[in-house]
Amino acid sequence: MSASKGHLYLIPTTLGDNAPLEVLPISVKKVIEQTDTYIVENEKAARRFIKKINSGKSQSGLKLFNLNKFTDPSELPLFLEPCLNGVNVGILSDAGCPGIADPGADIVKLAHQKNIKVIPLVGPSSILMAMMSSGMNGQSFTFNGYLPIDKDERKKEIKRLERLSFERNQSQIFIETPYRNNKMLEDLVQLLDGNTELCVACDITLASEFIKTQPAHHWKKNMVDLHKRPTIFIIHKT
């Protein structure tokens, strides 16, 4: 790798509106203090996060590139030009770790192609933290992202994941749009075998954090309000 190239830092953010340095290591603060160019999912959220980390940093001196579902893929090489000119660049997700269930993965792939050094920083991943606290199979698990919206397709997918979990002894992780979380929990309780383990992990690292694993039939008597709360669902059938 050329010594003249800048590095691409993968900078984790908080999973909610809590104090950043309660859940992030000092290494994140040091990188943000020394970095003025960022690739961000949401500019307003990124500026707010940077200000929380380093209130003295000049906002007008920041150079931000927007990377989200509306970004034209042809623009991506432009985002890494600062690195090619010796300037360090940071990637910021809206929440959690860049590149994990996040559009940042496209930039990371391009950085590798251009021989730009990629440096991941330590921070909270709701997916891994939910898996850690679920009591399920940490040796074999799969993150499946969002399940289908269509009712019939969703039903088939839930049953397919339950079957895979049993056949492979593999925990199955997935998420839902926060305002549809309650419906997802209702569907899972209705469709899963009563003895299939279901973990619900929401508001991870926040004061309102809730993490519970129990058989599906137990959830019928212990439903929880997940409306608009970031939630991870994990199932495992044995």
C-alpha positions as CSV (number, residue, x, y, z in Angstrom):
1,M,0.0,0.0,0.0
2,S,1.2,3.5,-0.8
3,A,2.3,5.4,2.3
4,S,0.9,8.6,0.8
5,K,-2.7,7.3,0.9
6,G,-5.1,8.2,3.7
7,H,-6.9,5.5,5.8
8,L,-10.6,4.7,5.8
9,Y,-11.8,4.5,9.4
10,L,-15.0,2.6,10.1
11,I,-16.4,4.6,13.0
12,P,-19.2,3.1,15.1
13,T,-21.9,5.3,16.6
14,T,-24.3,4.9,19.5
15,L,-27.5,2.8,19.2
16,G,-29.6,5.6,20.6
17,D,-29.5,9.0,22.2
18,N,-27.1,8.3,25.0
19,A,-23.7,9.8,25.8
20,P,-21.3,8.4,23.2
21,L,-18.4,7.8,25.5
22,E,-20.6,5.6,27.8
23,V,-20.5,2.9,25.1
24,L,-17.6,3.9,22.8
25,P,-13.8,3.7,23.5
26,I,-11.5,6.6,23.6
27,S,-10.0,5.5,20.3
28,V,-13.2,6.7,18.5
29,K,-12.8,10.2,20.1
30,K,-9.2,10.4,19.0
31,V,-10.0,9.5,15.4
32,I,-12.8,12.0,15.2
33,E,-10.6,14.7,16.7
34,Q,-8.1,14.2,13.8
35,T,-10.6,13.6,11.0
36,D,-12.6,16.2,9.0
37,T,-13.8,14.2,6.0
38,Y,-16.6,11.7,6.4
39,I,-18.9,9.5,4.4
40,V,-22.2,9.5,6.3
41,E,-25.7,7.9,6.1
42,N,-27.4,11.1,7.4
43,E,-25.7,14.5,7.5
44,K,-27.7,15.9,10.3
45,A,-27.2,12.9,12.5
46,A,-23.5,12.7,11.7
47,R,-22.9,16.4,12.6
48,R,-24.8,15.9,15.9
49,F,-22.7,12.8,16.8
50,I,-19.4,14.5,15.9
51,K,-20.4,17.5,18.1
52,K,-21.2,15.2,21.0
53,I,-17.8,13.6,20.7
54,N,-15.8,16.8,20.2
55,S,-17.8,19.9,20.8
56,G,-14.9,22.1,19.9
57,K,-14.5,20.8,16.3
58,S,-15.5,23.3,13.6
59,Q,-18.7,22.2,11.9
60,S,-17.9,24.4,8.9
61,G,-14.6,22.7,8.4
62,L,-16.2,19.3,7.9
63,K,-16.5,17.7,4.5
64,L,-19.4,15.2,4.3
65,F,-20.4,12.8,1.5
66,N,-23.9,11.3,1.8
67,L,-24.1,7.5,1.3
68,N,-27.6,6.1,1.5
69,K,-30.2,4.3,-0.6
70,F,-30.5,7.4,-2.8
71,T,-26.8,7.7,-3.7
72,D,-25.9,7.0,-7.3
73,P,-23.3,4.2,-7.3
74,S,-21.3,6.2,-9.9
75,E,-20.5,8.8,-7.2
76,L,-18.8,6.3,-4.8
77,P,-15.3,6.7,-6.3
78,L,-15.4,10.4,-5.6
79,F,-15.9,9.8,-1.9
80,L,-12.5,8.0,-1.7
81,E,-10.6,10.6,-3.6
82,P,-9.5,12.3,-0.4
83,C,-7.9,9.0,0.7
84,L,-6.0,8.8,-2.6
85,N,-4.7,12.3,-1.9
86,G,-3.4,11.4,1.6
87,V,-6.4,12.5,3.7
88,N,-8.0,10.1,6.2
89,V,-11.7,9.5,5.8
90,G,-14.3,8.2,8.3
91,I,-17.5,6.3,7.6
92,L,-20.4,7.0,10.0
93,S,-23.6,4.9,10.1
94,D,-26.8,6.2,11.6
95,A,-26.5,3.7,14.4
96,G,-24.0,1.0,15.3
97,C,-21.2,-0.3,13.0
98,P,-20.6,0.8,9.4
99,G,-20.9,-2.0,6.9
100,I,-23.1,-4.2,9.0
101,A,-26.7,-4.0,7.7
102,D,-25.5,-0.7,6.4
103,P,-24.7,0.9,3.0
104,G,-21.1,1.5,4.1
105,A,-20.1,-1.9,2.9
106,D,-20.1,-0.6,-0.7
107,I,-17.4,2.0,0.1
108,V,-15.3,-0.5,2.1
109,K,-15.3,-2.9,-0.9
110,L,-14.2,-0.1,-3.2
111,A,-11.5,0.9,-0.7
112,H,-10.0,-2.6,-0.9
113,Q,-10.0,-2.4,-4.7
114,K,-8.1,0.8,-4.5
115,N,-5.6,-0.5,-1.9
116,I,-6.7,2.0,0.7
117,K,-6.1,0.7,4.3
118,V,-9.4,0.0,6.1
119,I,-9.4,0.4,9.9
120,P,-12.4,-0.8,11.9
121,L,-12.9,0.8,15.3
122,V,-14.5,-0.9,18.3
123,G,-18.2,-0.1,19.0
124,P,-21.7,-1.5,19.6
125,S,-23.3,-3.8,17.1
126,S,-26.9,-4.5,18.0
127,I,-26.8,-7.8,16.1
128,L,-23.8,-9.2,17.9
129,M,-24.9,-7.8,21.3
130,A,-28.3,-9.4,20.9
131,M,-26.6,-12.7,19.9
132,M,-24.2,-12.5,22.9
133,S,-27.1,-12.0,25.3
134,S,-29.6,-14.5,23.8
135,G,-28.1,-17.7,25.2
136,M,-28.4,-19.2,21.7
137,N,-25.8,-20.8,19.5
138,G,-22.9,-18.4,19.2
139,Q,-21.0,-20.9,17.2
140,S,-23.4,-20.9,14.3
141,F,-25.9,-18.1,13.5
142,T,-27.1,-16.2,10.4
143,F,-28.3,-12.6,10.1
144,N,-31.2,-12.5,7.6
145,G,-31.9,-8.7,7.5
146,Y,-35.6,-7.8,6.9
147,L,-38.2,-10.5,6.3
148,P,-40.8,-10.1,3.5
149,I,-43.6,-7.5,4.0
150,D,-46.2,-9.7,2.2
151,K,-48.2,-11.7,4.8
152,D,-48.0,-15.0,3.0
153,E,-44.3,-14.6,2.1
154,R,-43.4,-13.6,5.6
155,K,-45.2,-16.7,7.0
156,K,-43.2,-19.0,4.6
157,E,-40.0,-17.3,5.5
158,I,-40.5,-17.5,9.3
159,K,-41.2,-21.3,8.9
160,R,-38.2,-21.7,6.6
161,L,-35.9,-20.0,9.1
162,E,-37.3,-22.1,12.0
163,R,-36.7,-25.3,9.9
164,L,-33.2,-24.2,9.1
165,S,-32.5,-23.5,12.7
166,F,-33.5,-27.0,13.6
167,E,-31.7,-28.7,10.7
168,R,-28.4,-26.9,11.2
169,N,-28.6,-26.1,14.9
170,Q,-28.2,-22.5,13.8
171,S,-29.7,-19.4,15.4
172,Q,-31.5,-17.2,12.9
173,I,-31.4,-13.4,13.4
174,F,-33.6,-10.8,11.7
175,I,-35.0,-7.3,12.1
176,E,-38.1,-5.3,11.3
177,T,-39.0,-1.7,10.6
178,P,-39.5,-0.3,14.2
179,Y,-43.2,0.6,13.7
180,R,-44.0,-2.9,12.6
181,N,-42.2,-4.6,15.5
182,N,-45.4,-5.5,17.5
183,K,-46.9,-7.2,14.4
184,M,-43.7,-9.1,13.9
185,L,-43.8,-10.4,17.5
186,E,-47.5,-11.4,17.1
187,D,-46.7,-13.3,13.9
188,L,-43.8,-15.1,15.5
189,V,-45.8,-16.2,18.6
190,Q,-48.6,-17.4,16.3
191,L,-46.4,-19.2,13.7
192,L,-43.5,-20.7,15.6
193,D,-43.6,-24.1,17.3
194,G,-44.4,-23.4,21.0
195,N,-41.1,-24.8,22.1
196,T,-38.9,-22.8,19.7
197,E,-36.8,-20.3,21.6
198,L,-37.4,-16.7,20.7
199,C,-35.1,-13.8,21.8
200,V,-36.4,-10.2,21.7
201,A,-33.6,-7.6,22.2
202,C,-34.6,-4.0,21.9
203,D,-33.1,-0.6,22.9
204,I,-29.7,-2.2,23.4
205,T,-27.3,-0.1,25.5
206,L,-30.1,2.4,26.4
207,A,-31.8,2.9,29.8
208,S,-34.9,1.2,28.3
209,E,-33.0,-1.9,27.2
210,F,-35.0,-5.1,27.2
211,I,-33.6,-8.5,26.3
212,K,-35.5,-11.7,26.9
213,T,-35.2,-15.3,25.6
214,Q,-38.0,-17.8,26.2
215,P,-40.1,-20.4,24.3
216,A,-42.6,-18.9,21.9
217,H,-45.5,-20.2,23.9
218,H,-44.3,-18.2,26.9
219,W,-44.4,-15.0,24.9
220,K,-48.2,-15.3,24.5
221,K,-48.5,-14.4,28.2
222,N,-45.6,-11.9,28.3
223,M,-46.0,-9.7,25.3
224,V,-44.0,-6.4,25.3
225,D,-44.5,-3.2,23.5
226,L,-41.8,-2.8,20.8
227,H,-43.4,0.0,18.8
228,K,-40.8,2.2,17.3
229,R,-38.0,0.6,19.4
230,P,-35.0,-0.7,17.5
231,T,-35.3,-4.5,17.9
232,I,-33.4,-7.7,17.1
233,F,-35.3,-11.0,16.8
234,I,-33.6,-14.3,17.1
235,I,-35.1,-17.8,16.9
236,H,-33.7,-21.2,17.6
237,K,-35.5,-24.6,17.4
238,T,-33.9,-27.6,19.0
